[in-house]
Amino acid sequence: MNKFSSNEKSVIQEQHRNCPGIFFYKSLNKLEIIGRAIPENPELIFNKLNDWLSGYLKKNDGLNISIQLEYINSSSSKYLFETLKSIESERRGGKKIVIKWLFEEDDEAMKELGEHYRNTSGLPMVIEMIF
């Protein structure tokens, strides 16, 4: 259940059974990626995300990003990692970007994946358990 009202939420990608939702909350300057990432064509979803990020960061100094995935397949994981590397490049260029990787209490695999992304991308990502 989403805790934000729909009138402040911009939908970049609708959430479906196999596709993560990608939402932007203007009043919070927050991008949220949530759900399952096992789409048939992950490049379409991540290209859409990357285009949005690039356009947004050209006009804005920073962004808060929250990633909460239930599951991600290997092809989506590859695209997400590339996205994280470009976000790190923007951060090194002076953008104020904060990323939280959220995982459920009993999901050790998602915790470890977040740690792997943090360690290999160079992003100072916060890894946080949700209950």
KAKALIN-V192391 format. One record per residue. N is the residue number from 1. RES is the residue in three letters. BURIAL is 1 if it has 24 or more other ideal C-beta (glycine too) atoms within 12 Angstrom, else 0. D_CENTER is the distance of its C-alpha to the mean C-alpha in Angstrom with 2 decimals. Layout:
# KAKALIN-V192391
n=N res=RES burial=BURIAL d_center=D_CENTER
n=N res=RES burial=BURIAL d_center=D_CENTER
This chain:
# KAKALIN-V192391
n=1 res=MET burial=0 d_center=17.54
n=2 res=ASN burial=0 d_center=15.67
n=3 res=LYS burial=0 d_center=17.26
n=4 res=PHE burial=0 d_center=16.96
n=5 res=SER burial=0 d_center=19.60
n=6 res=SER burial=0 d_center=18.99
n=7 res=ASN burial=0 d_center=20.88
n=8 res=GLU burial=0 d_center=18.32
n=9 res=LYS burial=1 d_center=15.32
n=10 res=SER burial=0 d_center=14.61
n=11 res=VAL burial=0 d_center=13.41
n=12 res=ILE burial=1 d_center=11.66
n=13 res=GLN burial=1 d_center=11.65
n=14 res=GLU burial=0 d_center=13.79
n=15 res=GLN burial=1 d_center=13.01
n=16 res=HIS burial=0 d_center=15.71
n=17 res=ARG burial=0 d_center=17.05
n=18 res=ASN burial=0 d_center=15.52
n=19 res=CYS burial=1 d_center=12.66
n=20 res=PRO burial=1 d_center=9.35
n=21 res=GLY burial=1 d_center=9.51
n=22 res=ILE burial=1 d_center=7.55
n=23 res=PHE burial=1 d_center=9.45
n=24 res=PHE burial=1 d_center=10.61
n=25 res=TYR burial=1 d_center=13.15
n=26 res=LYS burial=0 d_center=15.57
n=27 res=SER burial=0 d_center=17.74
n=28 res=LEU burial=0 d_center=15.10
n=29 res=ASN burial=1 d_center=13.40
n=30 res=LYS burial=1 d_center=10.09
n=31 res=LEU burial=1 d_center=6.98
n=32 res=GLU burial=1 d_center=5.84
n=33 res=ILE burial=1 d_center=4.27
n=34 res=ILE burial=1 d_center=7.46
n=35 res=GLY burial=1 d_center=10.39
n=36 res=ARG burial=0 d_center=11.85
n=37 res=ALA burial=1 d_center=10.87
n=38 res=ILE burial=0 d_center=14.46
n=39 res=PRO burial=1 d_center=15.25
n=40 res=GLU burial=0 d_center=18.48
n=41 res=ASN burial=0 d_center=17.22
n=42 res=PRO burial=1 d_center=13.67
n=43 res=GLU burial=0 d_center=14.59
n=44 res=LEU burial=0 d_center=15.03
n=45 res=ILE burial=1 d_center=11.59
n=46 res=PHE burial=1 d_center=9.92
n=47 res=ASN burial=0 d_center=12.87
n=48 res=LYS burial=1 d_center=12.35
n=49 res=LEU burial=1 d_center=8.81
n=50 res=ASN burial=1 d_center=10.46
n=51 res=ASP burial=0 d_center=13.49
n=52 res=TRP burial=1 d_center=12.00
n=53 res=LEU burial=1 d_center=10.40
n=54 res=SER burial=0 d_center=13.78
n=55 res=GLY burial=0 d_center=15.81
n=56 res=TYR burial=1 d_center=14.26
n=57 res=LEU burial=1 d_center=14.55
n=58 res=LYS burial=0 d_center=18.06
n=59 res=LYS burial=0 d_center=19.17
n=60 res=ASN burial=0 d_center=17.43
n=61 res=ASP burial=0 d_center=17.64
n=62 res=GLY burial=0 d_center=14.30
n=63 res=LEU burial=1 d_center=11.13
n=64 res=ASN burial=1 d_center=9.62
n=65 res=ILE burial=1 d_center=5.90
n=66 res=SER burial=1 d_center=5.61
n=67 res=ILE burial=1 d_center=4.14
n=68 res=GLN burial=1 d_center=7.45
n=69 res=LEU burial=1 d_center=8.71
n=70 res=GLU burial=1 d_center=12.47
n=71 res=TYR burial=1 d_center=13.00
n=72 res=ILE burial=1 d_center=11.90
n=73 res=ASN burial=0 d_center=14.79
n=74 res=SER burial=0 d_center=15.76
n=75 res=SER burial=0 d_center=15.38
n=76 res=SER burial=1 d_center=11.77
n=77 res=SER burial=1 d_center=11.22
n=78 res=LYS burial=0 d_center=13.11
n=79 res=TYR burial=1 d_center=11.15
n=80 res=LEU burial=1 d_center=7.74
n=81 res=PHE burial=1 d_center=10.04
n=82 res=GLU burial=1 d_center=11.56
n=83 res=THR burial=1 d_center=8.58
n=84 res=LEU burial=1 d_center=8.21
n=85 res=LYS burial=0 d_center=11.97
n=86 res=SER burial=1 d_center=12.21
n=87 res=ILE burial=1 d_center=10.15
n=88 res=GLU burial=1 d_center=12.66
n=89 res=SER burial=0 d_center=15.38
n=90 res=GLU burial=1 d_center=14.72
n=91 res=ARG burial=1 d_center=14.81
n=92 res=ARG burial=0 d_center=18.00
n=93 res=GLY burial=0 d_center=19.31
n=94 res=GLY burial=0 d_center=19.37
n=95 res=LYS burial=1 d_center=16.27
n=96 res=LYS burial=0 d_center=15.42
n=97 res=ILE burial=1 d_center=11.74
n=98 res=VAL burial=0 d_center=10.81
n=99 res=ILE burial=1 d_center=7.85
n=100 res=LYS burial=1 d_center=8.44
n=101 res=TRP burial=1 d_center=8.00
n=102 res=LEU burial=1 d_center=10.01
n=103 res=PHE burial=1 d_center=12.52
n=104 res=GLU burial=0 d_center=15.73
n=105 res=GLU burial=0 d_center=19.01
n=106 res=ASP burial=0 d_center=20.45
n=107 res=ASP burial=0 d_center=17.55
n=108 res=GLU burial=0 d_center=18.50
n=109 res=ALA burial=0 d_center=16.87
n=110 res=MET burial=1 d_center=13.27
n=111 res=LYS burial=1 d_center=14.39
n=112 res=GLU burial=0 d_center=15.89
n=113 res=LEU burial=1 d_center=13.03
n=114 res=GLY burial=1 d_center=10.90
n=115 res=GLU burial=0 d_center=14.16
n=116 res=HIS burial=0 d_center=14.70
n=117 res=TYR burial=1 d_center=11.55
n=118 res=ARG burial=1 d_center=12.57
n=119 res=ASN burial=0 d_center=16.14
n=120 res=THR burial=0 d_center=15.91
n=121 res=SER burial=1 d_center=13.54
n=122 res=GLY burial=0 d_center=15.37
n=123 res=LEU burial=1 d_center=12.54
n=124 res=PRO burial=0 d_center=13.92
n=125 res=MET burial=1 d_center=11.07
n=126 res=VAL burial=0 d_center=12.36
n=127 res=ILE burial=1 d_center=12.62
n=128 res=GLU burial=0 d_center=13.86
n=129 res=MET burial=0 d_center=15.72
n=130 res=ILE burial=0 d_center=15.92
n=131 res=PHE burial=0 d_center=19.21
